[in-house]
Amino acid sequence: MRVVKKDGSLAEFNPQKIISAVEKSANRAMYELTDEDKEKLVQLVREKIGDKDKVDIADLHIIVENSLDEIDEKTAKAYRHYRDYKTEFVRILDSVWKKAKSLEYVGDVSNANTDSTLVATQRSLTFGQLNKELYQKFFLNQAERDAINDGYIYIHDMKDRLSTLNCLLLDISNVLKGGFECGNLYYNEPKTLDVAFDVISDVTMIVASNVYGGTTLPEIDTVLAYYAEKSYQMYVDEYWKTVWDFTGNNEVTAEGSKKADEYAMKKVYRDMEQGFQSWEYIFNTVGSSRGDYPFIACSFGIDQSRFGKMATEVILKTRMGGQGKKGLKRPVLFPKLTFLYDEELHGEGKPMEYLFDIAIQCSSKTMYPDYLSLSASDGYIPSMYKKYGKVISLMGKIAVAHIKPCELTNVRCT
């Protein structure tokens, strides 16, 4: 007697294969087949097949199940589950295969941050389809799966939920302080602003590749101000060294100090511009290992130091200027900008009102930044800020509750 396999080929009937498969299912049921059980199983299978010279593999499985019912019900049930388990995985792999083929010919538009024409993105989307299927199979119960299929509920990012974590507030300031280890290297803490921009972009891309959702750099103006001060001192020293080498006179004068300050501030401002421009290029052109352009945001606006205010100004003006070829410049998407509004700092007649004016002008041109009010009369974010002086940064939720609409239209922004 021969068995017709799934691919249509023929194989000699081998009772040992039946026993091996049944033993696996028996182990799942915590049951051990005796030699008598095995002999009886083979005998029952042969009797049910009868005098046929060929039997289809699917029919053989049914015969084995029915025969097991006469030996041990728990083992029979485990055998059925084992078969269903394998059948379900065939369905899952078929779904993944169909997704992979559809990417080649149709692409994917479910996420605006992913370019499915790229090989790396296609690979990520294919893996994501497998993760999605596994999430539904092993994490959700049947009622939840039925609700999804019937359209009653929708679970976002099912493809990512098993293997990583959601949105992250990245404490980049503490990451940089003192240096850190990453991969096969140890990063020293940046000593200048331009290096800080480079390292922050490296860290942010690595982190964004290992989470789904967004990655926020909170109060980035304060972070950058710290390294801007280091660059400022370097440029002041550079100015005096140049003067002293040229004149041979090491005297420090008031007029010279003023010129050194102007020289250093101009250089720091340029570093700030170039640094943020580099972020806009990297975050909008370099895909992460996750296969997309990572959703990166930063908050800023309340640092009152001169370099903190410089950072806020440069961020807004750089976004307004756009990126790209001359004549084709346009505002970019990332990093998403969140302006932290404090009535005591940015209100009419307040010391940082001009930064709010620039922010409004930026919004009129680019629809960024979003605004997070720290002066609203209610809400946990304003209450935390008022009580502890701490800011809770978001992914950019618009919250200008304390600013009247007419103030936004009368604007201090023409």
N, C-alpha and C positions, 0 to 999 in steps of 0.2 A: 504494500500500500504506500502511496505517495501523497505528499501534502502540496497543495497549490499555494505558493507564497504570494505576498502582496504585489510583487512585481511580475507575477505570472509564471515564474520559473517553478520547477518541480524539485522537491527534496524528499528523500526517503523518510518515512515516519520513524521518529526517534523518541521513544517513551521517556528517555532521560531528560530531554529538553522540557517536557511537561513537568516532570518532577522538580527540576531546577527552578522553573518559574513559580511553581506552587510553593516551594520551600521559601522563596523570597516573600511571598504574600503571607505565608504562615508565620514567618518571623515578625512581620508587621503586627500580626494579631497576637503575638506572644504565645504562639502555639507551635509545638514541635511534632512533626509528622513521624509516626512509627513506621517501621518497615512494613508492617501489615497494612497501614494506611496507604502507603505508596503502592504496594501490590494491588490493593483493592481499587485504587484510583485508576491504575493502568488497565485493570480488568474491566472496570465500568466504561472507560473510554472506548476500549476495543468493542465491547458489546453494543454501545450506542452507535458506533460507526457501522457496524455490521460487516457485510461482505463487499463494501465499496472498494474499488481499486484506487480512488482518488477522493480527497476531502479538502474543501477550501479552508484556509487558515482561519477565517472569521467564524466558520461553522465549528471548527475544532475548538476554538475558544469557548463557544457557547456550550459545547459538549463537556468541556472540562469544568465549567462553572456548575452545570447541572449535576455532574458527578460528585463535585466537592460538597454540594448540598447534602448528599447522602452520607458524607464522611464527617464533616465539621462545618457548621453554619458560619462560625466566625472566620474561618479560613476562606470559605467561599466568598464572604462579604469583602474581606481584605483583597482577594484576588480581583474582584470586580472593581474595587477602588483603584487598585494598581493599574488595571487596564484603562480605566477612565483617566487616571493621572497621565499615562503615556499619550492617550488620545488628545488630552487637553494641551500637552506640550507640542504635539504635532500641529494643532490649531494655532498656538502661539507663534511657533516658528514660521508657519505659513503667513500669518499676519505681518511678521517682521519682513519676510521676503517681499510681500506685496508693497509694503512701505518703501523698501529699498528700491524696487523697480519704479514706483511712482515718482520717486525723487529724481530719477534719471530723465524721465520724460515730461513730468508735470511740474515738479518742484514743490516747495512748501511755502505757504504764506501765513501760517498760523502765528508767527512771531516776526514783527517788523525788524527786529534786530539781527535776524539770521538771514544770511544770503545762501540759499540752498543750491546755488550754482557752484559753490566751492566744495572741493572734495572733503576737506576737514569737517565742514558743516553737514554734509550728507552722512558722513560716518557717525557724527554725533547724533543726528536725527534718527538714524537706524538703531543705534544703541538705545536712544530714548524710547523708541517704540517697544523694544524688548522690556525695558524697565517699566513702562506703562502697563504692559500686559501682566507682568509679574506682580505689580502693585495691586492690580484689580483681582488677580487670582488668589494671592496669599495674604493681602492686608485687609481687603474689604470683605464684608460678609455678603451673603446672597441677596439680602434685602437692599443693601446699598448698591450692589451691582444692578439689580432690577430697577432701582430708582434712577440710576444713571441712564440705562438703556431706554427707559420710558420718558426721560427728559424732565424729571422732577427735580433733580439736583445736578450740579456740575462741579467737579473737583478740578481746580486749575493745577497745572504743573505735575500731573501724576507721574510723568516720566522721570522726575527728579526727586520725588519724595523718599524713595528708599535708599538713595546712595549719598545724599548730601544734606546741607541745611539751607534754610531760607535766608532772607535779607540780613545784612550784617552792618552794624555800626563799627567801623574800623578805627580803633584808637591808634591812629598812625603816629601821634606824638610820642606815646610810650614805646611804640615799636622802634622808632628811630633813636630814641635816647640811649646812649651807651653802646649802640650797635646791636646787631642780631645775627643769628645763624639762619641761613636759607639755602636749601639744597646742599651742594658740596662746598659752599663758601661761607665765610663770615664777613658780613658787611660792617664796615666801620661807620660810626655816626657821621653824617655829612658835616663838613666844615664850612661849606658855602651854600648860598641859596641855589645856584644852578645845579649843584650835585644833589641837593635835597629834592628838587623837582624831579630829577632823573630817578632817584631811589624810590620816591613816593609812587611814581608811575609804575616802576617794576613791581613793587609790593602790591599795589592795587590790582594790577593785572593778574598776579599770581593768586591773590585772594579771590578775585572775581571769578577765576576759573574753577574754584573749588566750592562755590555756593551757587544757588539759583536765586532769582530775584535780584535785588539791587545791593550795591555796596556804597555806603555813605562815608565821606570824609568830613567829620563834624568840625565846625569852627576852624576851617582851613586857613583863615586869615591870621589867627593866633599862631598856628603851626608854622606858617611861612614867615611870620614876623620874627620869630626866634632866629631863623637861619639868615634872614635878611640883615639882621644886626651883625652877624658874624661877617657877612660879605662887606657890609659897610665899613667895619673896622679894617678889613683887608685892603679895601680901596683907599681908605685914608692913609694907611701905611704906604701903599703903592704911590700915592701922590707925593708924600713927603720924601720918599726915597728918590723919586724922579727929580724933585726940586733940589734936594741936597746933592745928588750926583751931578746935576747940571751946574749949580752955583758954587758948590764947595762950601756952602754956609749951612750949618746945622741949626740955625736959629729958628724957633717957632714963633711966628707973629700972629696977631689977631686977624690981619688981612689974609694971611696964608691959611689960617684955620678955616676962615669963611670959604676960601676957594677950595680947600680940601673937602669941606662938607658938600659944596655944590658938585664937585667932581664925583665924590662917592655916591651921593644921592642919585645923580644922573645914571651912573653905572648900575646901581641896584635896581632902579626903575626899569632899565633896559633888561636886566636879568629876569625881573618879574614878568615883563611882557613876553620875552622869549620862552620862559618856563611855562607860562600858561598856554601859549600858542602850541608848545610841544605836547601838552596834555590834550588839547583839542584835536591835534592830528592823531596822536596815538590812540586815544579812546574812541575815535570814530573811523579808524582805518585798520587797526590791528585786531584781528579776531582772537578771542581767547581760546584755550584748549577745549572749552565747552562747546565751541562751534558757533559762537555768536559775538556780536559787539556788546561787551558787558555794560549793564545798566549802572552807571556810576553817577553819584551825586555829591555835592559838597555844599555845606552851609557856611555863611560868613556874614559880617556886617557890624559886629558889636565890639571888636577889638579897637581900643582907643589909642593905642600907640601909633606913632607916625608910620611904621612899616605895616601895621595891621590895617590902617586906613588906606595905605598905598595898595595893599593886596586887594582890598575890596574894590577900589577904583579900577585897577588894572583888569581884574576879572570881568567887570561889567563892560569896560570899554573894548576889551578884546573880543567879547561875545558880540558886541554891536558891530565890530569891524568885519566879522565873518572870516572864513578861511577859503582858500582855493586860488585858482589862477586869476590874475588881474582881469577885471571886467566880468568875472564869473564868481566872485566871492559871495558866500552865503553863510548864514549862521549855522552852527553845528548843533547836534542834539546833546552830546555829552562832553563834559560832565553836566548833569542837570543842576541848575543853580537854585539855591534857596537863600533869600535875603532875610536875615534875622532883624525884625523891626522892633525897636524899643522907643516908645514915645519920648522918654527922657533924653535919648541920644539923637533921634532922627526927626523929632517933631519940629514944628515951625519955630525958628529962632534958636534951636538947639545946636550944639557944636558939630554934629555930624549930619545935619540936614542936607548938606550938599551931596552926600553919598546916596541918600534916599532919592534925591532929584535925579541923579545919574541912573539909579535903579529903575525909576519910572520911565526915563528916556529909553533905557535898554528894553523894558517891557513893551514899549510902543513900537519898537523895531523888530524884536525877536520873540516876543511872547515869553521871555525869561527875564528876570528870575521869577520863581514863585515866592510868596511872602509868608513868613511864619511870625505872627504877632506875639510878642512877649509881654505886651501891655494890655491884652484883652481882659475884660472884667470877669470872665469865667473860663473854665477849661484847665486841665491838669498841667499843660505845658506852661502857660503864664503863671499859674500858682506856684509851680516848682521854681520858676525863675525868680519870682518875687520873694519867695521864702528863703531859697538857698543860693540864689545867684547862679544856678546851673541851667544850661540849655539842653533840652532833649531834641535832637535833630531828627527829622524824618526824611523820607524819600522825596519830599518836595510838595507835600499837601498844601494847597492854597489856604491860608488862614490869616486874613487881614481884618479880623473882626473889629479891631479897635480903630481902624481907619475908615472914615465915612466915605461912601462912594463919590460924593461931590469933591472930596479932597483929591481923589484920583483923576478927576476930569478937569479940575481947575488948574491943573498941575503947574506947578513949579516945574513943568516939563513942557516945552513948546515944540 
